[in-house]
């Protein structure tokens, strides 16, 4: 049984998953004295602090501010609802402490439209109106109550029995039904109320109802002990780095969701990044698969039996009216695996493999993919092998690495696979690469999210880069014949060089020496071409190649050749001159996506000037590779302090940061945001913050 807040909108609730598509859920709703009800997606805007969350479910805590209006302008600060839960074997205790008047509902439901549900069955007469419910997990009947405590249970023949028992704290109790298949236990919270409800759920075997009832009286102590025990054993680092691991694990564990269909645990880009379910485009599944190509590797059964299409990046704060079951993102997923590695190797590998298993039959690991949608036309930066190799060094698992290898190799080959007689993403100079979109594979109307309807090839290629509105793409024309941006991109060339290098090392670990030698040859050839074509001696940087010559604009991603080992030591030192310059990329807040003297810098809109966690993290790896230790320490700690200051002030985990003020911007809870903390935690010398900056 998997248990946790495993469905995207369920910040305040739990899922009990008996299988990939089987289980039940419970969630909280709250109505204040003015009649304003908070439920489902409202909780996103009311989260004031994501707290500790043990990977084994032994303790988890999240806080909400019931006094704010749920909207993009809300600024939660108080902890007027504290939700804690703890698992011990086959039992879970859930405690809600409410410090505001109103009505708290504990609602039994079924996530993702699963068939199971809770059904009211009546109480035992102990306490007026206190009813019991059962879980329809096997189609049978029966309810368990004991000592006046309400119970839920399932059919023993199903192999899953679930009972939930309640203890009301200082509040009165009324059980009410809401709609068929969904019943709620309501608890009225008086002024100054505290510890309104303790729910204990238990499952498995004869007498489970009696077990749940017997646990209720000790549930408070159970949760308090679990909190103290997790404080003692949770990962941490001393000295200047204190708090870094906690800022990673607290946020990432609250991003872990269940992937219906496969039953795998994974991390999306954030809990609000589950895209809409597509409506259909008139093509059969077979036609779409044929268009995407079937040259490579296997895709998990759940994916091959689903439809194929769709694209990225929501800006609207409105709840999705019909969200898909899950959404896996390309490079987000691989960064998330590295973050999860700080607390759980098992979860880290599960997340990384979820990203690889999102690939299409032709090898493309897409920009994003959901159970019923995706982007067969485009991919995202190929950093999967970098993440897999790094994860293997932290948590060696030869079986998981072998499972990742073939998918990563197929993705590597996809970038240069034949397309109309040329390599798929070949740039202006043979051997170099350009971002693109396979226009013939773009899903039809109704198969993409609303913000992608009518998007042109230029925009889709920019989405493939991961830097959606980077000003560098303004300089490149769309080539409709070759379906690429008409350029040779420094960042994509660097990503590919890094991919080839890391894949060759993985191949050697797994004993595939012949493939390793091929990848090594491709790496050396690509590095030589990048150095020959893209290096600009006057600029002291590698510049994108345009039909008119070197691009006049640069970005933080122009420093990515460092992570791939492309420049000579002399050229690397030239690059660092620009990186240090406070008039360009240096300063108190680093690393802006574009230099401070770029006309678009003041936009501070998305990739037009803001500071982004993944780019900081990748450039940091490059500085360490070349031995620029002082600058690496400076960059790591400026990013970490900026992230931690905003996180402590707001309780949020922001998508990007203003390069002028260090203020958090974008999505409130973005999964890869703690990369700032990870970069500092990995700093050689035990996390020494140094004296610079």
C-alpha positions in Angstrom: 0.0 0.0 0.0 1.4 3.4 -1.1 0.3 6.2 1.2 0.9 9.9 0.9 -0.3 13.2 -0.5 0.3 11.5 -3.9 -2.3 13.4 -6.0 -1.4 16.9 -7.3 -4.2 18.9 -5.7 -4.1 16.9 -2.4 -1.9 19.2 -0.4 -4.3 18.6 2.5 -5.1 14.9 2.2 -3.9 11.4 1.6 -4.1 8.7 -1.1 -4.2 5.0 -0.1 -3.1 3.2 -3.3 -3.5 -0.5 -3.4 -2.3 -0.7 -7.0 -1.5 1.4 -10.1 -5.2 2.3 -10.6 -6.8 1.2 -7.4 -7.3 2.9 -4.1 -9.1 5.5 -2.2 -8.4 9.0 -0.8 -9.2 11.4 2.0 -8.9 15.1 1.9 -9.7 18.1 4.0 -12.0 21.1 3.3 -12.6 24.1 5.5 -15.5 26.6 5.6 -15.0 29.8 7.6 -17.8 31.6 9.6 -18.5 33.8 6.5 -19.3 30.7 4.5 -16.1 30.7 2.3 -15.1 27.2 1.6 -11.5 26.0 0.9 -10.9 22.8 -1.0 -8.6 21.0 -3.5 -6.6 23.6 -5.5 -7.4 26.4 -3.0 -4.8 24.9 -0.6 -2.0 25.7 -3.1 -2.5 29.4 -2.5 -2.8 28.9 1.3 0.4 26.9 2.0 2.5 28.9 4.5 5.2 26.3 5.1 6.1 22.8 3.7 7.6 21.0 6.6 9.5 17.8 7.2 8.5 14.8 5.1 10.3 11.5 5.7 10.6 9.3 2.6 9.2 6.3 4.4 6.1 8.2 5.5 7.0 8.0 9.2 6.3 11.7 9.6 5.1 14.6 7.4 3.9 18.1 8.1 2.5 21.0 6.1 1.0 24.3 7.3 -1.7 26.5 5.9 -3.0 30.1 6.5 -6.8 29.9 6.6 -7.0 33.7 6.8 -5.8 34.4 3.2 -7.9 34.6 0.1 -6.7 31.8 -2.2 -5.4 33.7 -5.2 -2.0 34.5 -6.9 -1.8 37.6 -4.7 -2.1 35.8 -1.4 0.8 35.9 1.0 0.3 33.1 3.5 2.2 33.6 6.8 0.2 32.2 9.7 0.0 28.5 10.7 -3.8 28.3 11.4 -4.1 24.8 10.0 -1.3 22.3 10.7 -1.6 19.0 9.0 0.6 16.1 10.2 0.5 12.4 9.4 2.6 9.4 10.2 2.7 5.8 9.0 3.6 2.8 11.1 3.4 -0.4 9.2 -0.2 -0.9 8.1 -1.6 2.0 10.0 -1.6 5.8 9.4 -2.5 8.6 11.8 -3.6 12.0 10.4 -3.8 15.0 12.7 -5.3 18.4 11.9 -4.7 21.2 14.3 -7.0 24.2 13.5 -6.5 27.6 15.1 -9.4 29.4 13.4 -13.2 29.1 13.8 -15.1 27.3 11.1 -16.0 23.9 9.9 -13.4 21.2 9.0 -14.5 18.4 6.7 -12.8 15.1 6.4 -13.9 13.9 3.0 -13.6 10.3 1.7 -13.2 10.2 -2.1 -11.4 8.5 -5.0 -8.5 10.2 -6.7 -8.1 10.3 -10.5 -11.7 9.0 -11.0 -10.8 5.6 -9.6 -13.9 3.4 -9.1 -13.4 2.8 -5.4 -15.0 5.1 -2.9 -16.4 5.6 0.6 -20.0 4.8 1.5 -21.8 5.8 4.6 -23.0 2.8 6.7 -24.3 4.2 9.9 -22.8 4.5 13.4 -23.1 2.5 16.6 -25.2 4.9 18.5 -22.3 6.2 20.6 -22.6 10.0 20.0 -25.4 11.5 18.1 -24.9 11.6 14.3 -21.5 10.0 14.4 -21.5 7.6 11.4 -19.2 5.0 10.0 -18.1 4.6 6.4 -16.7 1.8 4.4 -14.3 1.7 1.5 -15.6 0.1 -1.6 -12.4 -1.5 -2.6 -13.9 -4.9 -3.4 -17.6 -4.4 -3.9 -18.6 -5.9 -0.6 -20.4 -4.5 2.4 -19.8 -4.2 6.1 -18.6 -1.5 8.6 -16.6 -1.7 11.7 -17.2 0.6 14.7 -15.9 0.4 18.2 -16.2 2.4 21.3 -18.2 5.1 19.6 -15.4 5.6 17.0 -16.5 5.6 13.4 -15.0 3.1 11.0 -14.4 2.6 7.3 -13.6 -0.8 5.8 -13.4 -2.6 2.6 -14.3 -6.1 1.4 -11.9 -8.7 2.8 -12.1 -10.7 -0.4 -10.4 -7.9 -2.2 -7.3 -8.4 -0.2 -7.5 -4.8 1.1 -9.3 -3.8 4.2 -9.2 -0.1 5.3 -10.7 1.3 8.5 -10.5 4.9 9.6 -11.2 5.8 13.2 -11.8 9.3 14.5 -11.3 11.1 17.8 -12.7 14.6 18.2 -10.6 17.0 20.2 -12.3 20.0 21.7 -15.0 20.2 19.0 -18.4 18.9 18.4 -19.0 16.2 15.8 -21.5 15.8 13.1 -21.3 13.3 10.3 -23.0 14.5 7.0 -23.2 13.1 3.5 -22.5 15.3 0.6 -23.0 13.6 -2.7 -23.3 9.9 -3.8 -20.0 8.1 -3.3 -18.5 11.0 -1.4 -19.2 11.5 2.3 -17.8 13.9 4.8 -17.3 14.0 8.5 -17.7 17.6 9.6 -16.2 19.0 12.8 -17.2 22.4 14.0 -14.2 24.4 15.3 -14.9 26.9 18.0 -12.9 30.1 18.6 -9.5 29.0 20.0 -10.0 25.4 18.9 -7.0 23.1 18.8 -6.3 19.5 17.6 -9.7 19.1 16.0 -9.4 15.6 14.7 -7.2 12.6 14.8 -7.9 10.0 12.2 -6.3 6.6 12.2 -6.5 4.4 9.1 -5.4 0.7 9.2 -5.7 -2.1 6.7 -5.1 -5.8 6.2 -6.5 -8.9 7.8 -9.1 -9.9 10.3 -9.7 -7.5 13.2 -8.5 -4.4 11.3 -11.4 -2.4 12.6 -10.7 -3.2 16.2 -7.0 -2.3 15.6 -7.9 1.1 14.2 -10.2 1.8 17.1 -7.6 0.8 19.6 -5.0 3.1 18.1 -7.0 6.3 18.4 -6.2 7.1 22.0 -2.5 6.9 21.3 -2.4 8.7 18.0 -1.3 12.1 19.5 1.6 10.5 21.2 2.4 8.4 18.1 2.7 11.6 15.9 4.7 13.5 18.5 7.2 10.6 18.8 7.4 10.3 15.0 8.2 14.0 14.7 11.0 13.7 17.3 12.4 10.5 15.8 12.6 12.1 12.3 14.4 15.1 13.6 17.1 12.8 15.0 17.7 10.7 11.8 16.9 13.1 8.9 19.9 14.0 6.7 21.7 17.2 7.7 25.0 19.0 7.4 26.8 21.1 10.0 28.3 24.6 10.0 27.6 27.2 7.4 25.6 24.6 5.3 23.1 24.0 8.1 19.6 24.0 6.8 20.6 23.3 3.2 19.6 19.6 3.2 16.4 20.3 5.0 15.4 23.0 2.4 15.9 20.3 -0.3 14.2 17.4 1.3 11.3 19.3 2.8 10.3 20.7 -0.6 11.1 17.7 -2.8 9.3 15.1 -0.7 6.1 17.3 -0.9 6.5 17.1 -4.7 6.4 13.3 -4.9 3.3 12.0 -6.6 1.9 8.7 -7.8 1.8 7.9 -11.6 -1.5 6.1 -12.2 -1.1 3.4 -14.8 2.4 2.4 -13.7 2.2 2.8 -10.0 5.6 4.6 -10.0 6.4 7.5 -7.7 7.7 10.5 -9.6 8.1 14.3 -9.4 6.5 16.7 -11.8 7.7 20.3 -12.2 5.4 21.1 -9.3 2.0 20.2 -8.0 0.3 22.6 -10.4 2.1 21.3 -13.5 -0.4 18.6 -14.4 -1.5 19.5 -17.9 -5.1 19.2 -19.2 -6.4 16.0 -20.6 -6.5 16.3 -24.4 -9.8 16.2 -26.2 -8.7 14.3 -29.3 -7.3 15.2 -32.7 -9.1 12.8 -35.1 -6.0 10.6 -35.6 -5.8 7.0 -34.4 -3.2 5.9 -31.9 -1.6 3.8 -34.6 -1.3 6.8 -36.9 0.4 8.9 -34.2 2.8 6.1 -33.3 3.7 5.6 -36.9 4.4 9.3 -37.3 6.6 9.3 -34.2 8.5 6.3 -35.5 9.1 3.0 -34.0 12.8 2.5 -34.4 13.9 2.2 -30.8 13.5 0.8 -27.4 10.5 -0.3 -25.4 8.0 2.0 -23.7 6.2 0.9 -20.6 2.9 -0.8 -21.2 0.9 2.0 -19.7 2.4 4.5 -22.1 2.1 2.4 -25.3 -1.6 1.8 -24.6 -2.3 5.5 -24.2 -2.6 8.3 -26.8 0.4 10.2 -27.8 0.2 14.0 -28.2 0.4 17.6 -26.5 3.0 20.6 -25.4 4.2 22.9 -22.2 4.3 25.8 -19.7 1.1 27.0 -18.0 0.9 30.7 -16.9 -2.8 30.7 -15.7 -3.3 30.2 -12.0 -6.8 28.9 -12.5 -7.4 25.2 -11.6 -7.3 22.9 -14.5 -10.9 21.8 -15.3 -9.8 18.3 -16.5 -6.3 17.5 -15.5 -4.5 14.5 -16.9 -3.5 11.7 -14.5 0.2 12.8 -14.4 2.7 14.9 -16.3 6.4 14.1 -16.5 8.8 16.8 -17.7 12.2 16.3 -19.4 15.1 18.0 -17.7 13.0 18.9 -14.6 12.8 15.2 -13.8 16.5 14.6 -14.1 17.3 17.5 -11.8 14.7 16.3 -9.4 16.3 12.9 -9.2 19.6 14.6 -8.0 17.7 16.5 -5.4 15.9 13.4 -4.1 19.2 11.6 -3.9 19.9 13.7 -0.7 17.2 11.8 1.1 16.3 8.6 -0.8 18.2 6.7 -3.5 15.1 4.6 -4.2 12.9 7.6 -4.8 15.7 9.3 -6.9 16.0 6.3 -9.2 12.2 6.0 -9.5 12.0 9.6 -10.6 14.8 9.4 -13.0 13.4 6.2 -14.6 9.9 7.8 -14.9 11.6 10.5 -17.0 13.3 8.0 -19.2 10.1 5.9 -19.6 8.3 8.9 -20.9 10.1 8.5 -24.2 8.4 7.8 -27.5 9.1 4.7 -29.6 11.6 6.7 -31.8 13.8 7.4 -28.7 12.6 11.0 -28.0 12.4 11.9 -24.3 9.9 14.7 -24.8 9.6 18.2 -23.4 6.7 16.7 -21.4 4.5 13.7 -21.5 1.3 12.8 -19.7 -0.9 9.7 -19.6 -2.9 11.0 -22.6 -0.8 13.8 -24.1 2.8 14.9 -24.8 5.2 16.5 -27.2 6.2 14.0 -29.9 7.6 16.9 -32.0 10.3 18.1 -29.6 12.5 17.2 -26.6 14.4 19.1 -24.0 18.1 19.6 -22.9 19.7 16.1 -22.8 21.1 16.1 -19.3 19.7 12.6 -18.4 23.0 10.7 -18.6 24.7 13.4 -16.5 22.1 12.9 -13.8 22.2 9.1 -14.1 25.9 9.0 -13.7 25.9 11.4 -10.8 23.1 9.4 -9.1 24.9 6.1 -9.6 28.0 7.5 -7.8 25.8 8.6 -4.9 23.5 5.5 -4.8 25.1 2.7 -6.8 22.4 0.5 -8.4 23.6 -1.5 -11.4 20.1 -2.7 -12.2 18.6 0.8 -12.2 21.6 2.1 -14.3 21.2 -0.6 -16.8 17.4 0.1 -17.0 18.2 3.8 -17.7 21.1 3.2 -20.2 19.2 1.9 -23.2 16.6 4.7 -23.0 19.3 7.3 -22.6 21.3 5.8 -25.6 18.2 5.9 -27.7 17.6 9.5 -26.8 21.2 10.4 -27.6 20.8 8.8 -31.1 17.5 10.5 -31.7 19.1 14.0 -31.9 21.1 13.0 -35.0 18.9 10.3 -36.5 18.2 10.6 -40.2 15.4 13.0 -41.1 15.0 13.7 -44.8 18.6 12.8 -45.5 20.2 14.9 -42.8 20.7 14.5 -39.0 17.4 15.6 -37.2 18.8 18.6 -35.4 21.8 19.5 -37.5 22.7 23.2 -37.3 24.2 25.5 -39.9 27.6 23.7 -39.8 27.5 19.9 -40.1 28.3 18.3 -36.8 26.7 21.2 -34.8 23.1 21.3 -33.6 20.0 23.6 -33.5 16.8 23.5 -31.5 13.7 22.5 -33.5 10.3 20.9 -33.7 9.2 18.1 -36.0 6.2 19.9 -37.4 4.6 16.9 -38.9 4.3 15.4 -35.4 2.7 18.4 -33.8 -0.7 17.3 -32.3 -3.8 18.7 -33.9 -6.4 21.1 -32.4 -7.7 20.0 -29.1 -4.7 17.9 -28.4 -2.6 20.6 -26.8 -3.0 22.8 -23.8 -4.8 26.2 -24.6 -1.6 28.3 -24.4 0.0 26.1 -27.1 -2.9 26.3 -29.6 -1.5 27.9 -32.8 2.1 28.0 -31.6 4.5 28.3 -34.5 7.7 26.3 -35.1 9.9 29.1 -33.7 8.1 29.0 -30.4 8.0 25.2 -30.2 11.8 25.1 -30.9 12.3 27.6 -28.1 10.3 25.4 -25.8 12.6 22.5 -26.7 15.6 24.5 -25.4 14.0 24.8 -21.9 14.7 28.6 -22.1 11.3 29.5 -23.5 11.7 33.2 -24.2 15.5 33.6 -24.1 16.4 36.7 -26.2 19.0 34.7 -28.1 16.2 33.0 -30.0 14.9 36.4 -31.1 18.0 36.6 -33.3 17.3 33.2 -35.1 14.8 32.7 -37.9 12.7 29.6 -38.2 13.6 27.3 -41.1 10.3 25.7 -42.1 11.9 23.3 -44.5 14.4 21.8 -42.0 12.1 22.5 -39.0 14.9 24.0 -36.9 16.0 27.5 -35.7 18.5 28.6 -38.4 21.6 28.6 -36.2 24.2 26.4 -34.5 23.4 26.7 -30.8 26.2 26.8 -28.2 24.0 25.4 -25.4 22.7 22.4 -27.4 26.2 21.6 -28.6 27.4 21.7 -25.0 24.5 19.5 -23.7 25.2 16.9 -26.4 29.0 16.9 -25.7 28.2 16.3 -22.0 25.7 13.6 -22.9 28.2 11.8 -25.1 30.9 11.9 -22.4 28.6 10.7 -19.6 27.0 8.0 -21.7 30.5 6.7 -22.6 31.3 6.4 -18.9 28.0 4.6 -18.2 28.7 2.2 -21.1 32.0 1.3 -19.6 30.5 0.7 -16.2 28.0 -1.7 -17.8 30.7 -3.4 -19.9 29.5 -2.1 -23.3 33.0 -1.1 -24.4 32.2 -0.9 -28.2 29.5 1.7 -27.6 31.7 3.6 -25.3 34.4 3.9 -28.0 31.8 5.1 -30.5 30.5 7.7 -28.1 34.1 8.8 -27.3 34.8 9.4 -31.0 31.6 11.4 -31.4 32.5 13.5 -28.3 36.0 14.4 -29.6 34.6 15.2 -33.0 31.9 17.5 -31.6 34.3 19.3 -29.2 36.7 20.0 -32.1 33.9 21.4 -34.2 32.6 23.6 -31.4 36.1 25.0 -30.9 36.6 25.6 -34.6 33.3 27.2 -35.4 31.8 28.8 -32.4 34.7 30.3 -30.5 35.0 34.1 -30.8 38.4 35.4 -29.7 37.2 39.1 -29.6 34.3 38.2 -27.3 36.2 35.6 -25.3 33.1 33.3 -25.5 31.5 30.7 -27.6 28.8 32.4 -29.7 25.8 31.0 -31.5 26.3 30.7 -35.3 23.7 32.6 -37.4 23.6 32.8 -41.2 25.0 36.4 -40.8 27.8 35.3 -38.5 28.3 35.1 -34.7 25.3 36.1 -32.7 25.5 39.6 -31.1 23.8 38.3 -27.9 24.9 36.1 -25.1 23.3 34.3 -22.2 24.3 32.4 -19.1 24.1 29.2 -21.2 27.1 30.5 -23.2 29.1 29.2 -20.3 27.9 25.7 -20.7 30.9 24.6 -22.7 32.7 24.5 -19.3 30.6 21.6 -18.0 31.3 19.6 -21.1 35.1 20.1 -21.1 35.1 22.0 -24.4 37.5 25.0 -23.9 41.2 24.8 -23.4 42.4 26.2 -20.1 43.3 29.5 -21.8 39.9 29.9 -23.3 38.2 29.0 -20.1 40.1 31.8 -18.3 38.8 34.2 -21.0 35.2 33.1 -20.4 35.6 33.7 -16.7 36.5 37.4 -17.3 33.0 37.9 -18.6 31.4 35.8 -15.9 33.0 37.9 -13.1 32.3 41.3 -14.7 29.6 42.9 -12.4 28.4 45.0 -15.4 27.5 41.8 -17.1 27.0 38.5 -15.2 28.7 39.2 -11.8 27.3 41.1 -8.9 25.4 40.4 -5.7 22.7 38.3 -7.4 24.0 35.6 -9.8 23.7 34.2 -12.4 21.3 36.2 -14.6 20.1 34.4 -17.7 21.3 37.3 -19.9 23.9 40.0 -19.1 22.9 43.1 -17.2 23.8 45.3 -20.3 21.4 43.4 -22.5 18.4 45.6 -23.5 16.0 42.9 -22.4 17.5 42.6 -18.9 15.1 44.9 -17.2 12.2 42.7 -18.4 13.0 40.2 -15.6 10.4 38.0 -17.3 11.0 34.3 -17.3 14.3 33.7 -19.1 14.8 37.4 -20.0 17.0 38.4 -17.1 15.9 36.3 -14.2 18.1 33.8 -12.2 17.2 30.2 -12.8 18.3 27.2 -10.6 19.2 24.8 -13.4 21.5 27.2 -15.2 23.2 28.2 -12.0 23.7 24.5 -11.1 25.1 23.5 -14.5 27.5 26.5 -14.8 28.7 25.8 -11.2 29.6 22.2 -12.3 31.7 23.7 -15.1 33.5 26.1 -12.8 34.5 23.2 -10.6 35.6 21.1 -13.5 38.1 23.8 -14.5 39.3 24.5 -11.0 37.8 28.0 -10.6 37.2 27.2 -7.0 36.9 30.7 -5.6 34.3 31.7 -8.2 32.4 28.5 -7.8 32.2 29.0 -4.0 31.0 32.6 -4.6 28.3 31.5 -7.1 27.2 28.6 -5.0 26.7 30.6 -1.8 25.2 33.6 -3.4 22.6 31.3 -4.9 22.0 29.4 -1.7 21.7 32.5 0.5 19.3 34.1 -2.0 17.1 30.9 -2.1 17.1 30.3 1.7 16.3 34.0 2.5 13.3 33.9 0.2 12.2 30.5 1.4 12.5 31.5 5.1 10.7 34.7 4.5 7.8 33.4 2.4 7.7 29.6 3.0 7.8 29.2 -0.8 10.1 27.4 -3.2 10.2 29.8 -6.2 10.6 29.0 -9.9 13.2 31.8 -10.6 14.5 35.0 -9.0 14.8 38.7 -9.8 18.5 39.3 -10.7 18.3 42.9 -9.3 16.8 42.2 -5.9 17.0 38.4 -5.3 13.3 38.2 -4.8 11.5 35.0 -5.7 9.3 35.0 -8.8 7.2 32.6 -10.9 5.6 29.5 -9.6 5.4 29.3 -5.8 6.5 25.7 -5.4 8.8 24.6 -8.3 10.5 21.2 -7.8 13.9 22.1 -9.0 14.3 25.4 -7.1 16.4 23.8 -4.3 19.2 23.2 -6.8 20.6 26.4 -5.4 20.9 24.7 -2.0 22.3 21.5 -3.6 25.0 23.4 -5.4 26.2 24.9 -2.1 25.9 21.6 -0.2 28.1 19.9 -2.8 30.8 22.6 -2.3 34.1 20.9 -1.6 35.4 21.6 1.9 32.4 20.5 3.9 30.0 23.2 2.8 32.3 26.1 3.8 30.5 29.3 2.9 33.7 31.2 2.5 34.0 35.0 2.9 33.3 36.2 -0.6 30.0 37.8 -1.6 
